[in-house]
């Protein structure tokens, strides 16, 4: 009974508590009226206020258009809206291997780094050539297969190792390798920036082909590339200023060009046993050219030094003398070069390898016997200089002259280091993993080591399409080279010159025969056409006659219709015997006066302008 009483008392107390709470809390519909809040959004004159993302979208539900008005930027609006609608899909960082996540509505997109693929960049794909050169020691290309794996290859004289990456020499003296022991001070080993990733846009390789017309080089060492404005022009030949001595075997690919007087006037790069690479503008500076390799000291003959005669000279078909565009030429030697530890070819790169790997190294090297300062004497010792690659825009802004796509700049802005007169045509090489590849040809510059000026080089990669690379590697002239045309030094012919597929031929005038060198013309008659006979006593004797020409400088009376046409040709020497033994004079019998001159062609014919 007592238990029931306690239960009734407890229920009564609980009911009393519930009635008390009704006095404190009010119903929901009444509470809204009591705590009513004035919202800023959609209030009076709101449209006159500047968009605000907190007011528009945080305090109330907004539309995409309202968000756009607040951000005033489409990209930021999209980024906000994708998260605003359904949350940030990228918050969990779903992209692997450093991929970048971009949120979407109900989805996300991963932008993968090079070498990775998949929705979440979860798959590692074979390395591309642009990533550390595909781990290839030399050339890298992409296999034409589903996997698109990289394919490594090597320069001539090397074979691919079993790992498919390294290049192992297959000949005793492979290209691009310096085999002599270097001195500690040598600059032949610049910093190797082999681990280079390149994603820059590279212009396509040169698509030029053989042209029939040839632009002749006519400049001397003081001529400069033109800019089409008639303004001052930069110095042409370039040189090594501020470089270090290149010891025997440290620049084994260096070639030196000698003129007919045995003087060094240009440089070159050994490509293989038969060909020397040089500048086109060097090819008109001497009637006769010889090539020396293995030389490091001009004042003594080294045991490594050999001289070679030239078989053919091939100049680029589109070389422009005024601007030095396509300033590239090949010299084919009659006798092949014998390689040694002191004489080695520089490796010829493939175009992509040169553009994307070599020219993205920090620097290259130039060498030569050029002047040690502007206007100075030629260096007695072979010099070598490390020259940094210069950004193309910086290069263009440093000069008023045209920097074509076939050129590049290298050098220092303020340091007194550069190439100079006499180094033209010489090598610009770049080292990659202990192998040196030819990347340029010393072409022109504005003075020597001038502040704010750089050396300008022929960009070899522009001339290395696949067929051309193969041709050069196998010592066969490429299609964009032309034989030493008759317009360049008359083909080195003494008299006439004709161009043939394999080079030039040198015919001779009547009375001459072609010499054993196939260039000179040897007399075969006593009285040669075009030769002065100093000891021959001139006499006024009749040689032939029917028509003739003038000689006398005095005024002639005009001939009239019906005048006698009888004339005679005489060889009159006057006070200077045999100065003009080919002179013919037209005489008129009626007045016995000279009134026309002409030229003796042979025993039977003379030549003059038409009679009036």
C-alpha positions, 0 to 999 in steps of 0.5 A, spaced: 500 500 500 505 504 501 509 503 495 502 505 491 502 511 495 509 513 493 508 512 485 502 516 485 506 522 489 511 521 483 506 522 478 503 528 481 510 531 481 512 530 474 505 533 472 507 539 476 514 540 472 511 539 465 506 545 467 512 549 469 516 548 463 510 551 459 511 557 462 518 558 460 518 556 452 513 558 447 511 555 441 515 555 434 510 559 430 510 564 436 518 564 437 519 566 429 515 572 431 519 574 437 526 573 434 524 575 427 531 577 423 532 582 418 536 579 412 541 583 408 539 579 402 534 581 397 533 587 402 531 594 399 536 597 394 540 591 395 541 590 387 545 597 388 550 594 393 556 591 390 556 583 390 558 580 396 559 572 397 558 572 404 551 576 403 549 573 397 551 565 398 553 564 406 547 568 409 542 565 404 542 560 398 544 563 392 544 562 384 550 561 380 549 568 377 549 571 384 556 568 385 559 570 379 557 577 380 560 577 387 567 574 384 567 578 377 571 572 375 569 566 371 574 561 373 573 563 380 566 563 380 567 555 377 571 553 382 567 556 388 560 553 385 563 546 384 564 546 391 558 550 393 553 545 390 556 538 392 562 539 396 570 539 395 571 532 391 579 534 392 579 534 399 581 527 400 587 529 395 585 523 390 591 525 385 597 521 386 604 522 384 604 530 385 598 530 380 593 536 381 586 535 382 581 540 380 574 539 383 567 539 379 560 538 380 559 530 382 566 529 379 574 531 379 579 531 374 587 530 375 592 533 371 598 528 372 605 530 371 610 527 366 611 520 366 604 518 369 597 517 367 590 514 369 584 518 372 588 518 379 595 519 376 596 512 379 599 509 373 607 510 372 608 510 364 615 509 361 619 515 361 619 520 356 625 523 352 623 530 355 624 527 362 632 526 363 633 524 356 629 518 357 635 515 361 639 514 355 646 516 355 645 519 348 639 519 343 632 518 345 626 517 341 619 514 342 618 507 340 612 506 335 608 501 339 602 501 344 606 502 350 610 508 347 616 506 351 623 510 349 628 507 345 635 509 346 641 510 340 648 512 339 652 516 335 656 513 330 662 509 333 658 507 339 653 501 340 648 500 345 649 496 351 645 491 354 641 495 359 639 499 353 641 505 355 648 506 355 653 507 349 659 503 349 665 505 344 666 500 338 672 503 335 678 505 338 677 513 337 670 514 338 667 521 337 667 526 342 671 523 347 677 526 350 682 520 352 688 524 354 690 526 361 687 533 363 691 538 367 687 540 373 686 547 370 683 545 364 677 548 362 675 542 357 670 539 363 665 544 364 659 543 369 655 537 366 648 539 367 646 532 364 639 531 368 635 536 364 628 536 363 626 540 357 619 542 356 620 548 351 617 549 344 623 547 339 622 550 332 622 545 327 628 543 323 630 546 317 626 544 311 630 547 306 632 543 300 637 544 294 637 550 290 639 551 283 641 559 285 647 560 289 648 566 293 655 568 293 659 570 299 663 576 298 665 579 304 672 580 307 674 580 315 671 587 316 664 586 312 658 585 317 651 582 317 646 587 314 639 589 318 636 592 312 636 599 315 643 601 313 645 602 320 652 600 323 653 593 322 657 588 327 664 585 326 663 579 322 669 574 324 669 571 331 675 569 336 677 567 343 678 572 348 679 571 355 680 563 354 685 558 356 690 554 353 687 548 350 693 543 351 694 537 346 688 532 345 684 537 349 680 540 343 681 534 338 676 536 333 679 542 332 681 544 325 684 550 322 684 553 315 690 555 311 690 560 305 694 560 299 700 564 303 699 558 309 696 563 313 690 561 318 684 565 317 678 560 319 677 554 323 673 548 323 670 542 326 672 535 324 666 531 323 669 524 320 675 522 317 673 525 310 669 532 312 670 538 316 664 543 318 665 550 317 662 557 316 660 559 309 663 566 309 670 563 310 669 559 303 671 566 299 677 568 303 682 564 299 683 562 292 686 555 295 684 552 302 688 547 306 686 544 312 690 542 318 688 538 324 692 536 331 695 543 331 695 547 338 701 551 337 702 555 331 710 556 332 712 549 332 709 543 329 707 537 333 707 530 332 700 530 331 699 535 326 697 533 319 695 537 313 690 535 308 688 538 301 681 539 299 677 535 294 670 539 294 667 545 298 660 545 299 656 551 301 649 551 303 644 553 298 641 558 302 647 562 305 645 569 305 652 573 305 649 580 307 645 577 314 650 570 315 643 566 315 645 559 313 652 560 315 654 553 314 659 549 309 662 542 308 669 541 306 671 534 303 678 532 304 682 528 299 686 524 304 682 522 310 684 524 317 688 518 321 685 519 328 689 518 334 688 520 342 690 528 339 685 528 333 678 525 334 671 528 331 666 531 335 660 527 335 654 529 330 647 529 334 640 528 332 636 534 332 631 533 337 637 531 342 641 537 340 635 542 341 632 539 348 638 536 351 644 539 349 642 546 348 639 546 355 645 545 358 648 551 362 654 552 357 658 550 351 665 551 349 668 554 343 676 554 341 680 557 336 687 561 334 683 567 333 685 574 336 686 575 343 683 582 343 679 586 338 684 588 333 690 584 336 694 579 333 692 571 332 693 567 338 700 563 338 696 557 342 690 554 341 685 557 346 678 554 349 673 558 352 666 556 356 660 560 353 654 560 357 647 559 352 643 565 352 636 566 352 633 567 345 629 573 347 635 576 351 639 575 344 635 578 340 634 584 345 642 585 345 643 587 337 639 591 332 641 585 327 637 580 325 637 573 329 634 568 325 632 561 327 638 558 324 642 562 329 643 562 337 647 566 342 652 564 347 657 568 351 657 573 357 654 580 358 659 583 362 665 579 362 671 580 357 670 573 354 668 571 347 670 569 340 674 574 335 677 575 328 680 568 326 675 563 330 670 564 324 668 557 322 670 554 328 667 549 333 662 550 338 661 543 342 657 541 348 658 536 353 653 531 355 655 525 360 662 525 358 661 526 350 662 532 346 657 534 341 658 539 335 652 544 337 654 550 333 659 554 328 662 560 330 659 565 325 659 573 327 659 578 333 659 585 334 666 586 336 670 582 341 667 581 348 663 588 348 659 589 354 652 587 353 654 583 346 654 576 345 657 571 340 652 569 334 653 562 332 650 557 326 645 553 330 647 546 327 640 542 329 636 546 324 640 542 319 640 535 322 633 532 319 634 525 319 636 524 312 641 529 313 644 526 319 645 519 316 648 522 310 653 526 314 655 520 319 656 516 312 660 522 309 655 523 304 654 530 302 647 532 304 641 535 299 642 542 302 649 543 301 651 544 294 658 543 290 663 548 290 659 552 285 662 557 280 659 563 283 664 561 289 671 563 288 670 561 281 670 554 283 677 555 284 678 554 276 683 559 273 679 560 267 672 557 266 668 554 271 662 549 270 658 546 275 656 538 275 653 534 279 659 531 283 662 538 283 665 543 278 669 542 271 674 547 269 675 548 261 680 553 258 680 558 253 683 556 246 691 555 246 690 552 253 690 545 256 687 543 263 693 542 268 694 536 272 690 539 278 684 540 273 684 547 275 690 551 272 690 552 264 697 550 261 699 554 254 700 550 248 701 555 243 706 560 242 702 566 242 697 565 247 690 569 247 690 574 253 697 574 254 702 580 254 708 579 250 712 584 253 718 583 248 714 582 242 716 589 237 709 592 235 708 593 228 703 596 224 701 590 219 695 588 216 692 581 220 685 581 216 680 585 213 673 586 212 670 589 218 673 592 224 672 597 230 674 604 233 680 606 237 682 613 236 680 618 242 679 624 238 672 626 235 670 622 229 666 625 223 659 622 222 659 617 216 654 618 210 650 614 206 654 611 200 661 612 204 666 606 202 665 600 206 672 598 205 676 597 212 682 594 214 684 591 221 691 593 224 694 592 230 697 599 233 701 599 239 703 606 239 708 608 245 706 602 249 708 596 245 704 590 247 700 593 252 693 591 248 695 586 243 688 584 242 686 592 240 683 592 233 682 599 229 677 600 223 680 604 218 676 608 212 680 608 206 677 615 203 679 619 209 685 614 212 682 615 219 681 611 225 673 611 227 672 605 230 675 600 235 675 592 236 678 586 239 681 581 236 678 574 237 682 569 233 686 569 226 680 570 223 675 574 227 674 581 230 669 583 235 666 590 236 659 594 236 654 594 230 656 600 225 652 606 225 
